[in-house]
Amino acid sequence: MQGPKPPRRRYEQQPTRKVVTGAAAPGALVETTDGALLVQPFEQWPYYTQEQHLLVDNEILDARFKQRLQLHYPRLERLVRVPSNELRRGYQLANSDGVLLGKYFPEWAYCPISNRFQKVADWRAAWTSNGREANQFNPPKSLVPRTRQPGSPVRMQRLEQVRFVLVSPAGEVADIPWDRWLLARQPGRVRVQERHGELQATMLDFEAAPPAGLSFIEYSVFDRLGDLSGIFLTAKNQQGQPLQDANGQQIRTSLNGLYSLRVRRSDLVRYGLLPFQNGTRGQSRPGDEHILFRPVIRSSNSIYYANKLESLYIPTRLTQRSTELIDLIRTSHEEGDTAERISRDIKRHQSIEISVAYITALIDADFELTDEVLDASELLYRQAEYDYLTRDEQGEHRNATTGRPELVFTAVPGLQLPGLARIYHLDQLKMVSVQPSYSRLDPLPSEQALQPDVYSPTSPNQPVNEREGSAIRKHYISIYGNQARFLPAYESYGEGIFIQFDRGELHKWEAEHDEVREQARLIQANYLQSWQRQAGRVITASEVMIHTFSHLLLKELEFQCGYPVTSLRERLYCGDGMAGVLLFTVAGAEGSYGGLVSLTKDGRFEEIIRTALMRATDCSSDPVCWHPGEQGQGVGGLNMAACSSCSLVPETSCEEFNSFLDRRLVIDPKFGYFRQLVAAGL
């Protein structure tokens, strides 16, 4: 007897790193061979509902990182590792609990053969009404006759999702109400005031009743017209005939003018059109009428910007243990047990050796593993990493449970480059990454990831007009917002090179040269007019010089080791108490292969620095690149003498969106920081 057919492919494999901090994280639209999927919030993943996140082996230990996150996520208990999974034969999972959840989105799809246009739920209902099994519907498909003859057998036809979706400045996404676009657009345009200026917007009438006899909408494309005016929607009756309006005209419209459409969040909520509502009507909040959704192409870069935070692991005052174990010690202590008894009981029941001295120190520290003073500032957080790396000439730290090295570094001896204080090779490092939120339409400055969103001082949580409603706000990956108890995280091991600059030489260089201060002033002036601006941040010449130096080295290392630039990254340490840069590569859980740190041996890295500086003197776009004028170049004019030919690197390698770069601050023969090295090499 033949058993049931295996289900059609229902899974799409994604790299674990992207699931946590990238293009497949919650809220992202993932383009797959089977269609576009909207990744659901973390708490809806089977990985979470099956309590895989509570397993001790799935906790990532970084006490100082967790303490920093708790400033904005006060209920955060642990950072959760999302383990890798394996997909066999396209549909068989190695671990049925280790999956995340997505839904087909946009939900409107059309059949390329019949041109019928409706939601995926309606297509699924039509599929099952024809006696087909529901688990054979994925990827979404329709049934169409093989021939035009009556009674012809049917065949399966893959559906095509529509290319456009609605997104809001508050980070939400929704389907365009295509039936309303066709049948109920308001006459004339409505003036709205957004943050980029005034717009004459097309609005929809959600109160209008559909025309009598409407059966379905037809989606048709005319290739002769290469823009949106060549895509048409037509209202049709049960017999497939076009419906007519009161004037005897076909009810038909193109997508021309689609980008002027604005839809109020209040209307979407009232009619159950947001994805989490699943068609259930709701009650809008005060201020929702001022939040306007706008159309974008679903594959557009502006549809998703990850607010990613990273931490270089450094040891804390007390050895880090699992949250479960720390909670057990805390509970036993609160019940009156002594440190000796707690140690004895843990060894007996958990088979874990915990010294009495450690338990005593933990109690004395009020169960705080780190005494580091933290706030939401990224500068203060990185200052601790900088101080730890530069305090000693070498260091090594291993995981207390597994014994695996998590940070191993050594100073390179015999450095003879003016302007630099010390170079370290990090044979092993661990980076922990978390993406607690994301934004749409525009990225947010990294500092805002751990700060509350405020519409205005008088009305922080709800906008009072369209201009305030168009402000970009972060959207949390958790349904509990900043009250989440668990956040998915990703830890990666790798290697790196840390370059410490001579802070005394930097201060002297900035003070002695008017040209240096002028270059920084021009970038600061452009910065204050850009979307990247942050209140109180001042772009210094030292910061721009160090960042440019980092890019020049990244490009040079592409020629000198086995890693492409896309595999190399920077971590900048620029502020009042620090001046340095970490160039590193990570290779997931398998660690690194030594190709990067080997370049610091036998004086090779000093020669690489010299070669990078000499190569920077010759840009194929000079003299245009060298003299950009006050307007600068690049996005927002935030670069001076720096372009794609000489200084820009892939976005994944740069922390500042390829901004704040200027070769002249590095190599200018009159005022460049490394002008002496360049002159000696000519």
Secondary structure, 3 states (H helix, E strand, C coil): CCCCCCCCCCCCCCCHHHHHHCCCCCCCEEEECCEEEEECCHHHCHHHHCCHHHCHHHEECCHHHHHHHCCCCCCCCEEEECCCCCEECCCEECCCCCCCCEEECCCEEECCCCCEEEEHHHHHHHHHHCCCCHHHCCCCEEEEECCCCCCCCEEEEECEECCEEEECCCCCEECCCHHHHHHCECCCCEEEEECCEEEEEECECCCCCCCCCCCEEEEEECCCCCCHHHEEEEEECCCCCECECCCCCECEEECCCHHHECEEHHHHHHCCCCHHHCCCCCCCCCCHHHCEEEEEECCCHHHCEEEEEEEECCCCCCCCCCHHHHHHHHHHHHCCCCHHHHHHHHHHHHCCCCCHHHHHHHHHCCCCCCCCCCCCCHHHHHHHHHHHHHHCCEEEEECCCCCCEEEEEEECCCCCCCCEEEEEEEEEEEEEEEEEEEECCCCCCHHHHHCCCCCCCCCCCCCCCHHHHCCCCCEECCCCHHHCCEEEEEEEEEEEEEEEECHHHHHHHHHHCHHHHHHHHHHHHHHCCCCCCCCCCCCCHHHHHHHHHHHHHHHHHHHHCCCCHHHCEEEEEEECCEEEEEEEEECHHHCCCCCCHHHHHHHHHHHHHHHHHHHHCCCCCCCCCCCCCCCCECHHHCECCCCCCCCCCCHHHCCCCCCCECCHHHHCCCCCCCHHHHHHHC
